[in-house]
Amino acid sequence: MKAVFGFGAVVAVAFVGWQFASAQMMGHDQMHARMHGPGGMGHDETTMPGLRGLNASPEESEELAVMFRDFQSITRTVENLPNGIRTVTSSTNPDVMAALVSHVVGMIDRVEAKDDPQIMIQSPTLDIFFERAERLETTVDVTDDAIVVLQTSTDPQLVEAMHKYAAEVSAMALRGMDAVHDMMMQRMGG
């Protein structure tokens, strides 16, 4: 993967990973009880335990939590291209904007190194990015008020994944953890 940095990268807010694999073996009611019952992860807006990962630092998990806690301050547009995506993401909250910039830089570095953070609620859509990182071309520009990312590939499956993941991230920017919960339930067939 060739990445050109203006100081940012593709926003790869993570959700539904190894945790999802175990959840697939449960029914909807069991999953709901696990998420929302005593000791469950639920929608704990304070600690957000689902944002921790097997291979993620506490700082990375906190960046995700900052973005999810104030997702209402995030605006995002996506242009699906025949060979990729162009996204423009910004926040009216300076702390969220700083977390976005740090997160996207870190995630591009992780994808390039094929170093999956394995966030508990990470999307399986991300798997192909880590598997085929060398087939991605990414250019990033951080302007005064936004992160602009152009990501392309000649691999049609990667392009399809870019389109799908961009829509998933947009849903999270619009609806926060409610979008994550709905996507998990859809994947479980519930």
N, C-alpha and C positions, 0 to 999 in steps of 0.2 A: 504494500500500500504506500502510495506517495501522498504525504500530507504537507500542505503548504499552510503555515500558521500566520495569521494576523494577530493572534493571541487567543484563539478559541478553537472550537471544533464542533462536530456534530453533537447535538443534544441527544444524549442517550440515557434518558431517565429510565431506570431499570424496573422491571416487574415480572413476576411469575417464573421462577427457575426450578431448582431441585425440589423446592417445597411443593411446586405444582405436580411434579412427578408422583410424590407420595399422595397428594390430594386426589389424583386421578383414580386411585384405588378406593376412595371413600365415596359414599353417596353425598348428595347435597346437604342433607340434614346433619350428617357427621361433620362435613366440612364447616358448615355454619356454626355448629357447636364448638368445633376446634378454634375457629376464628374469633367467636364472640363470647364463648362460655368462660367460666372461671379459669384464669391463667392463659386464655387464648390471646392471639395476636390482635384480633379485632381491628377497629379503627382507632387505636390509641394515638391520638393526635399529639401526645406529649413525647412519648419515647419512640414511637413508630418502629417496633421491633422487626417488622417485615422488611425494613430497609437495610438490615444487617446482611452481611454475606460471608460465605466460607473463605473468600479470598479478598475481602474488602476491608479497608482501614476504617477506624472509627470516624476519621475526618470525611471520608467519602460518604459514609452513611449519614453523617450530619448534613452534608451538602444536599443530599436528597431530601432529608427532613425539612430543611429550610425551604426548598422549592415546593414541597407538598403542603407545608403549613400555610404558605401564602401564594398558592397557585393562582388565586384570583388576580394577582398583580402581573401575571404572565400573559403576553399576547404572542401569537404565533401564526405565521402564514406558511403554507407549503405549496410549492409548484412541482407537480409530478412531471418529470421530463421523460422522454423515450429511453434515456440511458441513466436515469437517476432521479435526484431530487434537488431542489433549491429551497432552503428554509430560512426564514427570518424570525428570530425569537428575541423578545425583550421583556423587561420588567420595569414597572414604575417604582419598585422597591430596590434601593441600591444594594441591600444585603442579598436579596434574591438574585439580582443581576451578577453580583460578585460570585455567588454560588454557581450560577449558570456557567459563567466563563470558566471557573475552576473545574467544574464537572465536565464540560465538553472537552477541555484540554486533556484532562486525565483519561477520559474514556477513549479519545482518539489514540492516545499513547497505549492504552490497554489493548485496543483492537489491533493496532499495528504490531504489538508484541505477542498477540494471541493469548493474552493474560486475562481470562474471564474472571470478573469479580464474584460471580455466583451469588448475586443478591437473592435473598429468599423468595422475593416475589417478582423475579426477573422474567421478562417475556421470552418464551422459546423462539420468538422471531429473531432474537439477537444471535442465536447459535451460529448461523451461517456467516455472520460478520467475523466472528472469531475464527471460524474454520477457513475462510477464504479472504483473509485480510489483504493479501498481496494483490488481489484483483480490484481493490478499491482505489479511487483517486479522490482526494478530498482537498478542497481549498476553503479557507476560512478567512473572514474579515470581521473584526470587531470594530464597529463604528461607535460614535458617541452614545448611541442609544439602542444598539442591537447587535446580535451575533448573526452573521449571514454565512450560511454554509452551502456549498455546492459539492455534492457527492455523486460520483458517476462510476459506472462499471460497464464492461462489455459482456459480463456474465448475466444472462437474462434472469436467473434465479436470484442473484443478488439485487438486481433492479426491482424485481417483484417484492423482495424482502424490504428494500428501502421504502417503497411505496406503502407497504403494510405497516412497518414500524413508525414511519412518519405520521400515519393516521393514529396509531396507538398513542404516540407522544402528544399529538394534538388533543386527543380525548382527555389525557391526564392533565394537560395545561388548562383545559376547559372545566373539568369536573373533579380533579384531584383523585383522592383515594376511592371515591365512588366509582370512577371509571376503572380503576384497578380491580375492584371487587367484581364489577359486572363482567370484565374480560375473563377473570378467573372462572366465574360461574358459567360463562359461555363455553369455555374450553372444556369444562366438566360436563357440559350438556344439561346444566340446570337452570 
